Structure formats: structure tokens, C-alpha cells
Amino acid sequence: MAKVEFMPVGRRGTCSEETSLLECARLLDVDLVGLCGGIGVCRRCRVQVVAGAVSEPTEEDQGAFAEGELGQGHRLACMTYPRGDVRVHVPPESLSAPQRTQVEGLEVQVQPDPLARAFEVRMTPPSLGRPVPDDRNLWDALRRDHGLAMGTIDLAVQQVLSTRLRELGFEAGVVVREGEVIAVDAPATRWIGLAVDIGTTKIAVYLVDMQSGAIAASAGLMNPQISYGEDIVSRIHHAGESAENAAKMQALLVDALNGSVASLCAEIGADPAHIVDAVLVANTAVHHLFLRLPVRQLGLVPYVPGIGGAEDFKAREIGLKTAPGAWVHMLPNIAGYVGADHVAMLLATGVSGREGVTLAIDIGTNTEICLNCSGRMKSVSCASGPAFEGAQIRFGMRAAAGAIEHVRLDGERPEIQTIGGGSPVGICGSGLLDAVAQMLQGGVIDATGRMLDHPLVRRRDGVREFILAERPGQEDITLSQKDIRALQAAKTAIRLGIQALVEDAGIKDEDIDRVIIAGAFGTFIDVESAIAIGMLPELPLGRFEQVGNAAGTGARLALVSREKRREALAIAELDGYLELARIPDFNEKFAAATPMGAPVS
């Protein structure tokens, strides 16, 4: 028997040396992707053996990996057997969606140095012989015990200071931010920070321990503004019609955040009143909607933000329920459709400091792309639409139990894998991408995206559709010609953005050293499928890196580190912006990027 550990999901146990790593993973509840039943054909169960001995590479391994990758321990789990104790790293793309969500996001460590710092003080109670005002008494203790110069006290804190100090017997935990006392409570209070990535479709919320910088709790939720339109332009139009509309849209966001924060605080036994600092990131339009800034100019040429710089304001001014004097910091925007979330992604991935040529893509309803070519950074925004989120797809759904997340077309029969392994109820974005790539490679659709004659293609109401999963007694799950076109439009927007940046830098696709794929959807896609349909450049798989919600990580870094906050400002200054609509021969280049597969040069 061999001891096998799967990282970073933290599962370990013993397995027979006659058991493949794929079967061992299943025995230990590590949900590896495997569409072919473990015969080495689908090449989805990729892992890296980082310690210990395993069986020699098979022909299937040699077909899936380059010689250098094999030397680094990369293997197909279904073809590999332990030869003693081993430690195995499982990349996110080899995991099913639920476990991938658990490990998503960059584990970037930084020495905590927050703007909001906690101190404990013991004061001498006032007396007839020493009738010192409470504020002076507090500052005297902070100066004596911690060397702080006298500053100010937030008005909301002043209003409760005298009462609270007496309740605490003049021993207190105090939070000071840039010379201002913003919270006072009992000694040993666990002070918390809030980091939020507000996406067009989804919101990621993190509670952070301000002392250690570690994530204490996190949650994802839908952006409630989606009820006013899945796309940003619809929301801009609605908010711009009246002040009342803008107020309603802002209130939706604030209420959703307050509800999520309350739930997370209850989960860890904390109090929202102990949240002393917050960093929020969003695209430019959502940023403006959240702050009730004018948005109409964002929908008009030349798409100018009202505010480009970083913003600092009291949380209570926006309606967030936190500590009385807590602040909110919002990272800077770059352009009308390249916002603070993009800056946060670049901060988390360290793109600005990388040598060579790095392409960073944050895929979502609106996709932002940055190319760093030897220190010259430029970004572009692409309206990729909601198809990746399952919207506007007949059987589309979010990545939840029962969603088809992977597809392989074996001859004339599709093999599917659902989240949770149960019966299919719909298809999520990664499954859609897989399915279309397999249909292209299997001759179900041609390079134009047109659906061809095939045993699994039928007509319903005059529209061709491909039968993805038959469900006796229920409606079959299908992909229609309209669904194909929706994905095709999304992939074309992204490919055109990449091509525009590459041409602007005077390089070629093959000059790109590293492609970083960020965003919730970017965590789940199969890179080979994205390359197959022409969404991503045709490069060796080893050059691609999927990093999860990097924008959320960037927000957390800016929350706990002054230096990272300064770095974010520098990134916004350094990063240039390329407007897609202004590139020469835009229509011709869009048409060239539309066909499935590699774009026409």
C-alpha cells in the first residue's frame, strides 16, 4: 500500500500500488475530470507528481505531454500507478467545478501592513484630581504605549466613546487609520477587513483577518443589478434615465453586500461592527453605479469615466454596515470599460513585473485583456456577453449540480460529465465551450459555425439543434444554431482583442511567453477547447496558467498592504488603453476572427 496525497485539495490516504492515481483520487473523494473511463483518450486527468516514485510514462502520457513536462512529473492520472508514497499536485483544470471553486484564487502571501491598525490600551480613569477629557485620555494612552501622535477621532466614534470606555473599565481595543480613531471595543477584539469584487454577473465577498491577512470567510452571489439587464449598456441606460433608477440600482448592490457580510460574520462568530476597512473593485460602470456617479457618458463615444482615480470614503456614506468609522477604498479605473477589477487582477498576478511577453485575460460578461511586452503594458476591453455564464443559451445554467461541465464526442455519441456526477439538467459555460470544440472537430459544425447534417442533429421549429443528452420522459438537452452563434460572438470578441494587442505591440502570437487566464469562468474552461475554436492563441499548453478570481485576490492584497495599494496606483498609471473600435480595418479583422479555429491572417 502507498500513501498518496493530493494537493491543494488536502486529501490523503492509502491506495494499492495496483490502483491508478485516477482511481485512488476517486477513493479519496478527489473529483478528477475523466470522460473516457480511464483509458487515456480524453487527456483530462492531468496531474503532476511532485514527490515519490510512480510507474514509467506510457504512450498515452507521451502523447499528452512534451518531454520536458514528463521530466517534471506531469502524467495522466488514469495511466499512472504509485510505486511508494507520493504527493500529487492537481491543477484546477483537472478538477470538477465544486472542488475547483474551493481552490480557486491565487494564494499570494504578503506581509500584513494595513492602513487600519489595531492597538490595545489601558487608561487611567478620570478623577477629581485628574479630570482629563476622554479623547485626550485615549490619545495619551496611545502615545505612551504605542508612540502614536495625537490625531482625530471619527464623529460616530466620539458619539459613543465616553459610554463605551466606562463599560470597558477604560481598557479597550482601538483601531487607528492614518491618524484617525475609527473603532473602539473590548481588548482582544478580532478586527476584520472586507474585500469585494463586484462583477457584472457575480460578486465575490471575502472577510479578512486584519492581523494575519488570511481569508476568514468568503462567499459568491449574483449581482442583483442583473434584473435591469445582463449587459452593462442596459444598466447604464436605465440608471441614466432618472435619479430614482440610479438610487434603486445602488440600493440593490448595497443590500446584497450587507446581507452577504452579515451571513459570513455569523458563520465565523464575528460582528459586522468589527469590520474596520474595506477594498472594493469593479468594472468602471459598476463602480459608477455603486457610487451613484453619472453613467450616461460611459455609454457615449468616447466612453469617458466620471472618476478615474482611486476613491476613499466612509462606509456609512454608502450604506454599508460596518464599524462606525470604517473606510472604503476603491482602486482606480483605467478607461470607460477597463476598471478597478482589471487593476486588481494585474496586481494579484504580478503582470507588471514579469519579464518577456505576458498576456493576461480576465474572462467574463465583459472581458479585459492586458499585454505586457517587455515592460510596455496596454489593455483592451471586449464585450464578450453572457454566454459564458449560461445566459442566452436555451439549456444554459450556472456551474451548479447537474450542469454539463465537460463534453467529449466519441464518434457519434457525446460523452458528458456533470457537476456532482448526477443526471444532466443543463449546460454551463465550460461545457458549452467543450461541446462546440468537439462539434467542430467532429464535423458537426463547419468553420463558419453552421450546423451540418449529423445523426444527432435534428430540426425543431425550423431550427437545427444538436442532441447533447437524451432524457427519457423529459426534454432532451440540446445546443441550437442560435446557441452556437452566441458562443461564436463571445469567442470572436476575445480573439479580436488579443489580436489587436499583439499587432499593436508589433509581435506575433508565438512570441507570447505566458498566458494568464483569470475570472470565475476562466477557472473552469478547458484551454484546449478554447484553442480549438480559435478563442485563444495556438500555443503550447505549458504557457497557459489559470488563476481563478484574481481580482478578488488583488482587492485582498490592497486591503492588508499599503505597498500593494501604492502598487495598484502605479499599475493604473502605467497601463495604456487601446480602443478596439479605433483599430485600423476593424470590420475586416472582426470578420477574420469570426470563423471557428485559428483566425485568418
N, C-alpha and C positions, 0 to 999 in steps of 0.2 A: 504494500500500500504506500502511496505517496501523499505527502501534504501539499495541497495546491491552494494558492492564494490569488484571488482575482482583485486587481486594483483598477480604478479607485472606488469600486462599489463596496469594498470592505467585506467580501465573502471569502471564507476559507474553510477547508475541510479535507478529508482524506478520500482518495479515489484509487482504484486499482490501476496498475500500470498498463492493463489491457483495455482501459477506458479512455476514449479520446477526450481532449480538452473540451470539446463541444458538449459531450455527454456529461462530463464532470461539471461543467458550468450549469447545466440544467439540473443536475442533482443538488447543486448548491444554490439554486434559485437565482442564477445569473442569466438574464434573459437575452442571450445572444441571438442575433438575426441569423436565420438559416432557412432558405427557401427550397433547397434541393434535397432535403432529407439527410444531409451529411455525406454527400458523395463527391464534394469538392468542385461542383459545377458552377454554383451561383457566386462563389468567392465573396460572400457577405460576412463570414465569421472570422474576419481578420483580427489577429491579436499579436502581441509582441511578448516573447518570453524574455524577461529581464534578469532572471536568476534561475539557476538549476539547469539540468540536462533534460532534453527531450529527444524524440525519435528524429532520424535524419529527414531532411526535406524530401517530399515526394515530387512526382512530376507535376501534380496539381499545384503544389507550393511554388515550383519553379516557373509555372505559367502565370502565377498571380503576382509574384514579386521579382524585382530586379535582384541581381546577385548581391549588391551591397545591402539591400534590405534583408535578404536572407541571413547575411552575416551579422546583422544587428538583432536577429531573433524573431523577425516577422514570419508568421506562419498562418495557415488556415487551421482554425481550431479543430475542425472535423477530421483533419488529416494528421493531427499531431498527438503523440502519446507521451505522458511523463515517464522519465527514467530516473526517478527520485523526486525529492522535494523541489517544487518550482514556484516561482512568482510570475504571474502573468498580468501584463497591462492590457486593458480593453479600451480601445479608442471609442469615443462617443458614437461614431457612425456604425459601430458593430453592435450597439445596444438597442433594444426595443425602446420606444418612446418614454414609458414611465421611468425606467432606470436612467435613461439619458437625461431626463429632467432633473433627477436627483444630483447628477454630477455636472450639469451644465454650468457655464460661467467660469471665467478664469480664476484660478487660485493665485492671485497676485498678492504677495505679502509686502507690507510697508510698515515701517516703524511709526506707531501712532504719535501724531503731533497735532491734535485738533485745535481749532480756534477756541472751542468751548472746553475749558479745563476745570476739573473738579478739585476742591480743596476741603479739608476739614478744619474747623476752628473751635476753640474753647474760649469763650469770652467771660470776663468778669461782670456779673450782673451789676447794673447801676445801683447806686445808693445815695443817701443824703450827702455823704462825704465825697461822692464821685458821680454826679448826675449827668453822665455822658450820654448824648443822644444815641439812639440805637444804630443809626447809619455810621456815625463816627466810631462807635464801639466795634462794629463789624470790620471796618477798614483798618482800625488799629490792630485787630487780631490777624487780619490777612497780611498786613505789613510785618508784624512781629514774627509770625510763624512761617510765612511763605515769601517774604520780601516783595510783596506787591505794592506798587504805588497807589495812592488813593485815586479812584475813578468815579464812575457814576453807578447808579442803581436804577434798573428799569422801573418805570412808574407802577406797573402792575405788581412788581415785587415790593416796592415801597408800601403799597396799599395793604399788604399782609405781613410785612416784616416784623413789626412790633409784636403782633399777636403770635406769630409762629415762633419767634425766638423764645418767648416766655413758655410756650407749650413744650419746647425742646430743652428747657433749662439752660439756655444760652450755649448749647453745644449743637453744632449744625454742620451739614454738608452744603457747600456753596459752589455754584458754578459761575465762573467769570469768563466772559468772551470779549477779548480786545478791550479790557479795562472797564467792562460793564458787568455788574452782577445781574444775572438773568434768571437764577433759580436758587431757592433756599429750602432745604428739607432736612430730614434726620441724617445723622452721620451714617456712613456706610451705605447710603442710597446708591442703587445701581442706575447710573445715568446712561441714557440711551440716545443714539442718533438715528435719523431716518434718511434712507437713500431710496429714491424712486426714479424709475424710468417709465415715463408716460408715453407709450406708443400710440400710433393711430388706432390700432385694434386692441392691443393688450397693454396692461400695466403690470410692472414688476415692483414689488414693495419689499424693502429689507429693513429690519430693525438691527442696529449695530451696537455692540458694546463699546462705549466710548473709551474705555480704558485699554482694552486689548485690541480693538479694531475688528474683532471677529463678528460674523453674522450670527445674531441671536435667534432670529426667526425670519422667514420670508414667505411670500405668497404671490400668486399671479391672479389677475382678474381681468375681465373685459373692460375696455374703455366704454363707459356708458354713453358717450357722445356719439357712438355708432348709430344710435337711434335717429340721429339727424343726418346720416349719410355715411356709407362705408368709406368714401373718399374724402380727402381734406377739402377739396374745392367746394363740395356741397356744404360742408360745415362753415367754411369761410363765408359763403353766400348767405346762409341762414343767420349767422351771427351779425353779419353786416347790415341786415335788414332793419334791426332795431336794438336799442339798448336792453330791452326786456329779453330778447332772444339771447343776447350775449350773456346776460346775467344767469339765465336758466342753464346754459351750457357750462358756464363756470361752476354753478352750484352742483351740477351733476358730478363733476370731477371731484370737487371738494368733499361732497358727501360720500362718494365711493372711497376716497382715501381715508377719511375719518373712520368709516366702517371697517376697512381692512386693518388699519392701525389698531383699532380697539380689539379686534379679534386676535391679532398677533400678540398684543400686550397680554391679553387674557391667557393665551397659550403658554407664555413664559412667566406668568405671575408678576407682570410689571404694570405700571400705570402710565397712560399717555402723558400725564403731567410731568413725567420724568424724561420726556424727550426734549433735549436742550438745543439741538442743532439739526438742520436738515439740508440735504442737497437734492435738488430735483433736476432732471434732464428731460428734454422732449424735443421733437422737431419744432421748427420755427412757428408753424401755425398753431400747434397745440400749446406751445409756450405762450403765445399771444392770447389764445383763448383762456388759458388758465389765469393769466394776469389781467384779463379784461382790457387788453390793449386793442387799438383799432386793427382790424384784419383785412379790410377791403383792399388795401394797397397790395396785399400778398397775392391777390387774385388778378392783379392787373400788371401788364408789362410796365416796368422791368422787374416786378416781383420783389419789392424792397421791404425788408423788415422795419418795423417801427423802432425796435430796440435790438441792437446788435451786441452790446456789451453785457458783461455779467451783471446780475441783479442780486441785491441783498435787501430783505425786508423782514419785518416781524411776521411770524407765522399767524398771529391772531388777525393781522390785517387782511389776510386772505381767507380766514375762517377755519384754519387748521387747528385741531385741538391738541395742544402740546403744553410744555411748560409755559408759564405766563410770559416770560421774556424771551422765548426761543426765537431764533432767526432761521430764515430760509435763504439758501444761496442757489441761484440758478446759473449754470455755466453759460458762456457766451454763445451766440449764434454766429454762423459764418455767412449765410445768404438766406434768401427767401424760402428755399426748400432744402437747406443744409443747416441743421440746427445743433443745439447743445447736446443732443443724444449722439450725434456724429463725433463731436469733440470728445465726449466721454468714451466712445468706442476707441478712438485713436489714442487717448490717454491710457486706457487699460491694456491695449495691445502693444504699446510702445513703438508704434509705426514711425514716429518722427525720428527716433534714434537708431533705426535699423539701417544697415549698410546695404548697398546694392539696390535692387528694384523690388519693392513690395506693393502688392495690390491688396487693399482691404475693402471688403464688401459687407455691408450690413443690410441683409435682405428682409424686406417687409412690404407692407402695403405701399410705402414709399421707400425705395432702395437708394442708399447713399454709398458712393464708391470713392475711394481715395487712392491715388497712385503716388508713392514716394519714389522718385527716381534720383538716387544719389543725393538726397537732401532737398530736392525740389518737390514740394507737395502741392497737389491740386486735386480738388474734389468735384464730383458731379452728382446730380440728383436725377433719379429715374422714377417715373410714375408706373410702378410695376403692377399696381392694382391688387385686389383682394383674393385673387385665385389661389395664391399660396396658402391662404388661411382657410380655404374650403368654401369661401363665399362665391356666389355666382356660378357655382358648379352644381348640377342637378342633385347629385348624391354627395356633395361636399360637406365636410364637417371638420371641426377642430380635432386635434390629436387627443382623442379620448378612447375609452374602452370600446372595442368593436370597429374602430376605424381601420380601414386597409392602409397599412403604412409601407408595405413593400410588395412589389409585383415582379414576377418572372414569367415570361411567356415561353413555355416548353412545347414547341411545335404549335399545335392549335389549341392548347389548353393553358389558361393562365393559372399560375401558382401564386397564391396570395398569403400574406402574413398580416394578421390583425393585431392591434394593441390589446394585450391581455390574452391573445390566443383563442378567443371565442368566435362565435358566428359574426360575419360582417354585417354592419349596419350602415356603412357609408365609407367615404374615402377622404383622407386628409391630404395635405399638400405634398408630403414626401411620397405618398402612394400615387398621387396624380402624376408627379414627375417621373417616378419609376414606370408607371403604366404607359405613358406617352413615349418614353425612351424605348421600351420593349416593343411597342406597336410600330415604331419607326424601324427598328432593327428587324422585326418580324414581318415587315411588308404589309402591315395593316393600314398604315398611312404612308403617303409619299413625302418627299422633301417639302412640298408646299403645305403639308398638314392636312391634305384631303384624305378622307377615309375611303379605302378601296374595298373591292369585293373580298370577302373572307368568310369562312364558315361561322364565325362568331359576330359578324356584322349583319345587322338587320335594319329595317326601316320601321319607324314608328311615327305616325303623323307626318309622313313625308321627310323625316329627318333620319339620317343614318346614325346608328349607335352601336357601340361595341359592348358585348356582354362580358362584364368583368367577373361577376359572381352570380350564379343562379341560386335562387332562394325559393324552393317549393312552397307554395301557399302564400308567398309574398312577392312583391315586385322585385324583379332582378335589379342588381346594381349595375349600372351601365355608364359608359362615357359617350357623350354625344359629340357630333361635329362641333357644336357650339362650345362644349367644354374644351375641346382641343384648341379652338381658336382663342379662348380666354387664356389658356396657358401659353400659347404661342405669342400672344401680345405681351405677356409679362416677361417671358424669356427674351424677346426681341428688345424690349426697353433696357434690360440689364446688359445684354450683349453690346448694344449700341453705346451705352455709357462707358463700358470697358474699352471699346474700340476707340472712342473719342479721346479718352485719356492717353491711351497708348500712342495714338497718332500725334497728339499734342506734344508728347514728350520726345517724339522722334525715334521711337524704338519699335520693336516687334513683340508679338506675344511671347515668343520663345526667350526673350530677354528677361522675363519676369522670374525672379528667384523664389518668391514666396507669395502665395495667395491665402489671405486670412478671410475666412467666412464667418461672419457674426450674425447675431439675431436669433430669436427663438426658432424660426423656420430654418435658418441656416444650420442649426444644430442637427436637424433631422434629415436633411436631404442626402441622397446618395450622389457623391461627386461624379462618379462615372456616368450616372444617368443625366446629370446636368451638362456634362461634356457632350454626351451623345446627342442631345437635342440642340446643341450649339449655344447654350446659355453661358457656359464658362469656357475659357480658352483651353485648347487641347494641349495640356502639359502633363508631365509625369505626376502620378498621384501623390508621390512623396513631397511635392511642392505645396500641397494644399493642407491647410490647418483649420479645423472647425472649433470655434472657441465659445459658442453659446452666447448668452446675453452679456456681451462685453460692455454695453452702455451702462447696464446696472452696476457692473464692476467698477467702471470709471466713476460713477456717482459715489460709490462707497469710498473709493480712494480719495476723492476730493473732500469727502466728509471728514475723514480721520487724519488727513495730512495737509498741512499748509503748503508744503513744497509741491504736492500734486495739484493743489488748487492753482498755484502760480504756473505750473507746467501747462495746465489746461488753457490758461490765458495766452501763453506763448504759442500753443498749437493753433489757436484761433487766429492769431496774428500771422503765423507762418503759412497756413493753409490757403492756397488760392482757390478760386471757383471758376468752373467752366460751365457756361450756359449751353445746354445741348441744342437749343433751338437756333443758336447763332453759329454752329459749326458749318463750314462750307459743304454744300451739296447734301444738306440734311435729309431731304426726301429720298435721294438715291441711296444714301448709306442706310437709312431705315429699311428700305426695300431689300437691300443686300443682306441685312441681318435677320430678315424675317424667315427665310427657309429653315427647316429643321436641319440640324447637323452644322458643320463648320460654315461660317459666313462666307459669302462670295467676296473675293478680294478684288 
